[in-house]
Amino acid sequence: MMREWENNVRKVVPYTPGEQPQDQRVIKLNTNENPYPPSPGFLQAAREWAGEELRLYPDPSAKVLVDAIAAYHGLQPEQVFVGVGSDDVLAMSFLTFFNSSKPILFPDITYSFYDVWAELFRIPYERPRLAEDFSIVPKDYFGENGGVIFPNPNAPTGMDMGLDMVEEILEHNRDVVVIVDEAYVDFGAESALPLIEKYENLLVVRTFSKSRSLAGLRIGYAMGSPVLIKYLNDVKFSFNSYTMDQPTICLGAKALEDEEYFQETLRKIINTREWAEKELRALGFESADSKANFIFATHKDHPAEKIYGLLRQSGIYVRYFDKDRIREHLRISVGTQEEMETLIRFLQENLSSI
Ligand code: PMP
């Protein structure tokens, strides 16, 4: 029975994040974290963090971090918005920009937080179907809508879209905000960042969680025209002025300094990804070429759920989505070369028993 007051509760089906097992021995390939530590410069600064400043509220404008991100990308600080992970930035963006009575558009197979935010904020939405090969079909986004969002590369497919196709979508969407979620762009896709100078209605969202090995710190950011960023800040400051804590603001700025380490980490992950894709294909898996730090693979003979269960029992965690069109796929984050060799060896020895 529903109690009377429950009629007025905002009811939502929450997003389910991947598991975070406490057992350190698990080979964790389920939440697209970076298997390598944050940069040595960042770790040094974190060790030296004194803590006395925590008596004070953090800088609500997060200036040190905003300035560092702007300088890194050759932008003005007025073109940068920061938040507690890109989830926070994306949620704020939904709240700020998607207020039309027309539906917003995002692919049927994509980051599964988008429909959760749309439901939470009561934004109507439609999900154009990816092509059979899981690529995004740009013309599906040309019709009237209340806004557009897609990741590039897409998740969980790992497939990228060329900049020409991204621009085609922008060309057909001059009157709504278009958000490109570039959580994984550093692993090999082309960024839409240069287009923010040309399209005032384009917001490019990035994160420190994947390529910068800082999922635990929680930093995400958006880049766009000063007018878009101002609207975002107005909503953010109407919600909570102090979303980012002071250590994160200061240490986050440090994380952008060590370019050589950053590039070397990316190179290692990309090399391991390409090696693992080849090995998985030799074992009968099929996958599109990934441009992210994960591989989205299906096996022609063995059910994905069974493989997932067997791996899990053996302490290797990958992600399985019990959802239409993708329940025969596994999303496997790219770990260290050693971790991926363990995974491949395990599959070589056990796949036939499934
Ligand atoms: N966008 C996409 C496509 C993602 O896969 C993720 C990771 N779950 C995020 C955004 C959010 O990442 P974070 O909040 O750690 O920046």
Residues whose N, C-alpha, C, O or C-beta is under 5 A from the ligand:
A	BS01	PMP	G85 S86 D87 Y111 P151 A155 D181 A183 T207 S209 I219 G220
